[in-house]
Amino acid sequence: MIHTALLTATTVLLLLPAVALLSGWTPLPLRGRAGQARAYGWAALCLYLPAPLNTVPRLAEASASVVLACTAAGALCALGAVACFVRAGSMRSAN
């Protein structure tokens, strides 16, 4: 039950804004810096991916090795988010 609630919360809080940013929507503080907004969108998407990677195998009652592999993949996604944030920060200093 708790996994389903947390997956729902992360979908609303991370996936929807990420998709909006990647589809071209730019919030007011980032107007005129579309490249930076897209980098933040990719970062938010990378932060969202560990949620289903950790939740779905547990809900499906997968074996411990599958859960561990999905958790490791989620950690790699989090590292991808760090790379996207660094890229967005370098774009910020260039403007």
Secondary structure as GFF3:
##gff-version 3
##sequence-region A 1 95
A	DSSP	alpha_helix	2	10	.	.	.	ID=ss1
A	DSSP	pi_helix	11	15	.	.	.	ID=ss2
A	DSSP	alpha_helix	16	22	.	.	.	ID=ss3
A	DSSP	three_ten_helix	28	30	.	.	.	ID=ss4
A	DSSP	alpha_helix	34	48	.	.	.	ID=ss5
A	DSSP	alpha_helix	50	59	.	.	.	ID=ss6
A	DSSP	alpha_helix	64	94	.	.	.	ID=ss7
###
